[in-house]
Amino acid sequence: METFWIKPKLYFGPEPLEALSALAGKRVLIVTDAFLASSGLLDRVKARLTGEVSVFDRVEPDPSLRLVAEGVRAVRTFRPEAVVAFGGGSPMDCAKAMCWFSGDRDLPLYCIPTTAGTGSEVTSFAVLTDTDQGVKYPLVEDGLLPEGAILEPAFLDGVPPKVTADTGMDVLTHAAEAAAAVGANPFTDALAESAFALAWRALPRAYQGDRAAKAEMLYASCMAGVAFNAAGLGVCHSMAHALGGRFHVAHGRLNALLLPQVVAFNAADARAAEKYARLARRCGLAANPRALSAALVRLRTGLGIPARLDLPPAELKAALPALSAAALSDVCLPGNPRPVAAADVEAMMEALV
């Protein structure tokens, strides 16, 4: 038997911040980063909260275990009745982990994404980094799912083109991996294919600053998040987690470099090849995996994403055994449609430099 269920509740369209009225009069902890806390954008959120508000603004990219421990102390000290995560994937993942490890499993979390990429506002995933070991750990637990996701495209207005490109490629990777994942079903297929096609059309325009396109990317990110949360991901994310933990390269950038290779690799599986062909067809391409892989390379080039990582080849080569071991033990790998060996991972990683 298979199941498909949707949580959290989504708030979008005109004035989505009205959803925060559910928190009227309550003690609310806002989790964000220092830039957003001082940017003025947070004032729009705080204006909707009529109770006591505390702000935890120490979140950094790729939240560390130490940061989460600090955040847990903030939760236990302030004792909020609800938590609001405001930012990209890092504040949302950090807030999820803070709520979970605080021990209060009934603490409601509302997520307000300010980038279009991670889809964390609708997933049971949270990625944390052990900075001592240089390893990323994806946590997967239904209890990490937020209570609500508030989609306000206006918060994406100031996102730089480089970030739009990286996070946008993450959206496409989420959709492509969800489509081909072993856990895919007709419901996730509908979301993954629609998200991929929407992001494919919108990303080049969003990169140029088009506001309507940025809104489309926000919705595509959310749809892809729902899809992969139910269907699973694959080796692209497994490798990106391993490389990101070791070399601290943006997650979306790594996915942009790896995805064309992963499409070509997984196309040896007939079911995956058909899924990629469907994605290609939805984007107006020749309906085959090779056309999709080549088009992804052209897209990332048009977004100003370099074709290779800025790493000494010898440094990457020396790290390959540890990197492949990390990728092969990653929680995302079982969703991949084709069996993966260490030699496969190392070959795809080595092609990045």
N, C-alpha and C positions, 0 to 999 in steps of 0.2 A: 504494500500500500504506500502511496505517496501522499504528501500533504503540501499545501501552499497556503500560507496565511500572511496577512499584511499588518504590520505595525511598524512605525508609529502612525498616528494621525497626522496628515499633511495639511498645512495652512499655506495658501498661496492666493494670488490674485490681488485685488485692491485691499490695501491696509492689512496685510497678514499679521502685523504685530499686535493686532487686536486680540490675537490668541492669548497674549500674556495677561489678559484680564482675568483669566482663570487663577492667576497667582496674586490677585488683589489682596493686600493686607498681609501677605505672607512674608516670612523671612527668606530672602533669596540670595544665594551665592552665585555670582557671575564668574565664569572661568574664561579667561581670554589672555592675550599677550600684551606686552607693554605698549607696542605701537598702536594697536586698536584701542587700548584703554585711554590713550592720550589724543586720539585722532578726532574726537568729536562724534564719531559714529555711534559710540556706545551710549551717548546721551539719549539717542532715540529709543534705545532699549530701556534705559533706566527711567525715562519719563513714563513708561507704561507700568512701572512697578511701584505700588503705593505703600508697601511695607518696608521693613528694614532691609537694606541691601549692603552686601559686602562684596568686594571685587578681589579675586585672586588673579593677578595679571603677570605671573611669573612664567607663563608657558613659553617654551622655546621650540623651534622646529625639532621634530623627532623626539617627543617627550621621553625623558629618561626615567628609570626606576626611582632615582633619587627625587626627581621632581614630583612624581606621583606620591611618594611618601610624604613630601612636604605638603602636597595638596590634601592628602588624607587628614593630616593634622589640622589643616585649615577647616575642613568639613567638621571634624569632631569638636573644634573650638567654637566655631560660629553656630553650629547645630541648625542648619537651614531646613526649611520646610520644602524647598525646591531648589534645583540648580539649573542655571541657564548657561550653556556653552555658546560663546560668540567668537567665531573665527573660522579658520580653515580646518584641515584634518587634525592638526596637532592639538588645538584647544578642545576639539570635540572628543578625540581619543583620550586625552588627559582627563577630561571631565568624566567620561565613562568609567575610567579606571578609578578615579577618586571616589565616585559614588559606590562602586562595587567593593573596593577594599576598605571603605569606611565601615562596612558591616551593616549599613542601613539599606537593605535590598529593596525597600519600598520608597526610597527617595526619588521623586519624579525628576526627570531630566528633560529639558527642552533644548534643542539644538538649532542655532541660527547660523548657517554657513555663509561665509563671506568670500569663498572661492568656489569655482565650479570644477570639482575634480574628485574628491575622495568618496563622496556619497556616504560619509560616516554618519550623517544625520539619520539614516534609515537602516543601519546595519548593526549586527551583534558583534562586530569586529572592533578591536582597539589595538593599535600597534605601538609597542613600547620598546625602548632601546636600553640595553645594558652597555653603558659607555665604557665600563671596565673591560668587557670582553669584546666590544665592537660587534654586537649581535642584536638584531631586531627580533622581537618576539610578538607575533600576532596572537592576541587573545581572542578566543571565539566562545561566546557564552550568551545564551538567549537573554539573560538578565542584564546584559549591556545595552539592549535596545532602548533608545530614548522613548519618552512618553509622547513627545510631539516634535515635529520638524517644521520650522517656519522659514519659508522660501521668499525672501525679499530681494529681488534683483538689484535694487538701488544700492545695496551694500557692495556690489561688484564693480561699481563705477570707477573706483580708483585703483583697481588691480592692474599692475604693470603688464605689458604685452608678454614679457618673458614668463611670468607666472601663469598668465592665461594659456600660453602655449603648453607649458609643462603639465598643468592640471588638466587641460583639455585632452591631452594625449592619455592621461590617466583614465578619463571618462571612456575613451574609445577602447582602452585595454580592458577595463571592467566589463564593458558590453561584449567585446569579442571573446573574452575568456568565459563569461557566463553563457554565451551562446553555444560554445563548444564543450563546456564542462560535462562531466559524467552525470551530474545531478540535474541537468537541464530538463525542462518539461514544457508543454505547450504554453503555460502561463509565463514562465521565465523567458521563453523564446520570444513571445510577443513584446515583452518589455525590453529585452536585450537588443533585438533587431530595431525596434523603434528608437531606442536611445542611441544606437550606433549611427543610424541614418540621420537623426536630428543633429547629433554632434558633428557628423561629417560635413553637413551643410553649413552649420553655424560657426564652427571653430575658426575658419579663416577670417570671417567677418568680425567675430569677437576679438580676434588678435589685432584687428585694425581699430578696435574701440567701439564698434557698433553696439549700442545699448540693448536693442532688441535681440541681437545675437547672443549677448551675454546672458540674457534671461533664458533663452533657449538652451544654452549650455547648462545653466543651473537646473533646469527641469530634466535635461538629459542625464546629468550627473545623478540626480535623485532616482530616476527610473533605472539606470544601470546599477545603482546601489541596491535597490529592491531585488533586481534580477540576480546579482551575484551573491547576495545574502542567502538566497534560496537555492541557487544552482551550484555555487562554488566558483572557484577561480582555477588557477593552474600554474604551470611552470614559469610563466612570465613573472608573476608576482613572487613566486618562490625565489627566483634569481634576483629580482629587484630588492627584496628584503635582505638577502645575503650581501649584495653589493653595497646597498645603502648603509647597512650597519657598519661595514668595514671602511668605506671610503667617503661617507657622508655626502653623497650626491643626491639631488632632489629625486624623490620617488617617481614622479611623473616623467622626469627626464630619462631615468633608467628604463621605464616602460616604453617610452618612445623609441629608444634604441633597440630594445629587445623584441618588441612585438612583431616586426616583420619577419625576424628569424623564427619566432615561435609559430607563426602562421605556417611558414614553409615546413617546419619540422612536424607539426601536428597534422598537416595535410596528408601524411601517409596513412592516417586513419580515415576510412571512408566516410564515417559519420561526421567527423570534424570537417573534412573537406567539403561536404555538402552544406554544413552550417556556414563556413566561410564563403562559399559560393552564393548563398542567400544574402549574406551581408553585402557582398560585392554588387549583387544585382540591385539591392535597395539603394546603393549609392551611384547607380548609373554606370557601373564598370562591367567589364566582361565577367561573366558568372563563373569564376574559378579562383582558387586560392592564390595562384601566382599573380594574377592581376591585382588582388587585394593587397598582397605583400608589397608589390612594386608601388602601388598607389600610396600606401602608408609611408614609404620612404620619401616619395615626392611631397606628401603633405608636411612631414616634419621638416623637410628642407625649406619649404615655403614659410614655415613658422620660425625660421632662424635657429633651429636646433642642430648643433654640430653632429656630424655623422659618427664621431668617435668620442670616447671619454678622454679627458685630459689627464691621463695617467701614464707613467712610464711602463712600457710593456713588460719589462722584467719584474716590476713590482706586482703587477696583476698576475703574472705567470707564477710567481712564488706563492701567491695566496690562493691559487686555484684549488688545491686539495681541500683546504679549510672552507672555501666558499662553496664548492660543490657539495661538501658534506652538510653545510648549513642549508643549502637549497633543497637537498633531498630529504631533509628532516622537517622542512617547513610545513605548517599546517595546511597551506594552500595546495601543495603538490598532489594529494589524492584526487583532486578534482580534474586533473589534467586528462584529456581523452586518450593519450598515448603513453605507454610506459616510458620512463626516462631513466637513463643510466648516467653515472658520473661523467663518462666520456662525452655524452651529449651536452650536459650542462657546461663542462669545461670548454668545449668547442664553441658554443654560443657566446660564452663570456669572453673567450680569447679574441673573438671577432670584433669586440668593442674597442680595441685599441690599435 
